[in-house]
Amino acid sequence: MELAALLGVRPGVTAVIGGGGKTTLLRTLGGELAAAGARVLLCTTTKILPFPDLPCAVTAAELERLEERHRLLCAGTPVPGTGKLAAPEVPMGELACRFDYVLAEADGAAHRPLKAHAPHEPVIPPEANRVLCVVGASGFGRSIAQAAHRPERYARLAGVPETALATPRTEAAVLQAEGFGDLVFINQAESSGALADARALADLLERPVVAGSLWRGEYVPCWS
């Protein structure tokens, strides 16, 4: 089964939050959906680096020109001095009408595999009909201080000190406390141990979980 189907991605706006590979997930899903004939836009509600292999519209006029020639592109407003893009000039509701799929990164994790959210996060657009929460399995077995973005919040939600190791149980506590996301995608499950951790996390959650590796292109549902 294709990854988009496993993750329940539907036409319209999908928001991607969490850590451990959000941008790669956007690119993977975009390529898959575009190859099937859909018109797909990748963007953000926060900040994201441009996709170097895709055309990128930084103004509404550029977007209008590029969408006529490309099935897959990105759009965003340049953030001076950072090389990053913020949300596009065109409102999300209009984008959802112009593209079959809009995939929006709605969170930042400072390249950490795990994430706890500040009060202003994530920035999920109201138009989203699917919210995917990404967890990086590479964070398990490392200290929360090393593995988690906003480790103090993560530790508090998990009920352990920042020096404690991140485990499927601590991650489940954080995910359950925050309640974000319709489905959890556990990325970086590239070894038997990481896949076992992914299954252990899935057993502790009350929502669908898919585990696998974006790098390898291997995915497995973790529900019965």
N, C-alpha and C positions, 0 to 999 in steps of 0.2 A: 504494500500500500504506500502511496506517496505521502510525504511528510505533511503536506497541507491537509490532506484528508485525516491523517492520524491526529492532528492538532485541532481538527474541527474548524479550520479557517473557512469563512463564508464570504461571499461578495459583500463589499462595504469596507468598513474600517476595522482593522485589527490593531490593538495596542500591545506592545511587547515591553515587559518590565522585568526587574530583577537584576541578576548578574550573569557572569559565565558564558557570554556569547550572544548577546542580543543583536548586535550589528551583523554578525555572521548569520544568525537565524533569519534576519530580514533579507539578506542577500540570497540565501538559499531558497527561501520561500518565493521570493520575487522571481528568481530564475526558473523555478519549477512551474509557477503559475503562468508566466509569460510564454514558456515553451509549450504550454497547453493551449495557447491562443488568447489568453486574457491580457488586458491592458492594466499595467501595475505601476503604482507610484510608491517609492520608498521615501519616508520623511521622518520628522521628529516633532515632538511637542516641547523638547528641552534643547539639547545640543548634541550634535553628531558630526563625526568626520565624514566628508563626502566619500562616495564609493568611487575609487579611482578608475574602475573599468566601465562606469556607466555615465551617460550624458546627465548633466546636472543643470537644472534651471534655477537661477537665483533671483529672477524677477517673474512677475505674472506674464509679461510679454514673452519671455523666453520659454516659459512653460507651455504657452499656447503654440509656439512654433515646434517645440520638441515633441509634444504629445501627438502631433500629426505624423511623425516619422518613426517613433520608437514605441515598442510595446512595454519596455521596462526602462524607467528612468528615476532619478531622484530629484528632489526639490527642497530648497531651503533658503533662508536669508543669511548671508555671511555675517559672522560675529567678528568684528575688527580685532586683529592681533592674535587670533586663536587658530585660524585655519578651519574652524568648525562652522557648521550651519545651525541656525535656529529654525523655528517653525516657518513654513512657506508664507509668502504674502497672501496667497489665496486661502480663504477660510476652509476649514476641514469639511464642512457640509457641502461646499461647492466641489471640492476635490472628490468626495464620495460620489457625486453625480457624474463626474467626468471620467472616472476610472472604474474598472471592474473591481479592483482591489486597491486599498490604500493601507500600507503597512507602516505603522508609526512607532518608532522607539520612544517610549514615554517615561524614561528613567535613566539615571546614570549610576555607575557603580565603581568608577575610578579603576577599572580593570581588575576588580576583585571578583572572585567566583561567587561569593555570597553577599547578601545585601539586607540591611534593615532600613526602613524608610523614615525620613524626617517628616514633620507634620505637613509640609508643602508637597510631599511626594506620594505616589507617582502622579504625573500630570496626564491623566487618562482623558482623552477627548470624549465628550458626551455622546458623540456619534458612534463610538466603538460598539460593535456587536460581539466582540470576542477579546478577552484579555488573557494573554499568555505570560506566565511567570517563569522565568528561566533561572535555573539553579546550576551552578558549576560543581560537578562532583569532585573536582580537584581540590576543593576547599576542605573536604572531610579529612580528618586526621591532622590538620594544621591548627594552630591556635586561632581563636576567634580574632585576636588582635591582628594577625597576619592575613586571615582569609576573608574577613568581612569588611564591607564598606559600612561606615558608621558602626564600628565595633561596640562602642559603649551602649548603643540602643539595642544592637543584636544581643549582647550579653544580658542586658536587663530583661528583654522579652523572653530569653531562654532560661532565665533564672540561674545563671552561672557567672563566674568572673570572666573577664576578657582573656585571661591566661588559660582558660579551659580549652580543650580541643573541640572544634566544630564536628558534629556528628549528625547522622540522620535524625536523631532525637532532638538535638538543639534546633536544627533547621525546621523540623516539623512544628516545634513550639513557636518559632518566629512566624512561620507561614500561617498557622492557625490563629495566632494573636492578631496579625494584621488583616487577614481575610481577603487579600488581593488576588485576583486572577480566577478565571474559570477552569484553567487547566495548568498543570505544572509540567514543564519540559526540563528534564535533568540532562544537561549536556556534559560532555567530557567523560562519559561512562565508557571508557575505552579498554578497561581491564576487567577481569572477572571480579576483583575486589570492588571496583567502582560500581559495577553493575549490581553487585550484592547490596552495596550501600543505597543505590537507587531504589531497589526493591524494598529495602527496609524502610526508606522514607515513604514510599508509596503506601506501605501497610499502615502508616501512622496518619495518613491524610484521608479526608473525606471528599476528595475531588479527583477527577481523572489525572493520571500521570503517564507521560511518555518518557522513556529514557533512551539514551543513545549517544552518538558522536556525530556532530556536524562535520568534523574533519574526515571521518571515514564514510559518512553517508549511511550509517547503520542506525536503525531505530526499532524499538519494541514497546508496545503498550504494556503498562504495568497494572492492569486491572483485570478482574475475572469476568 
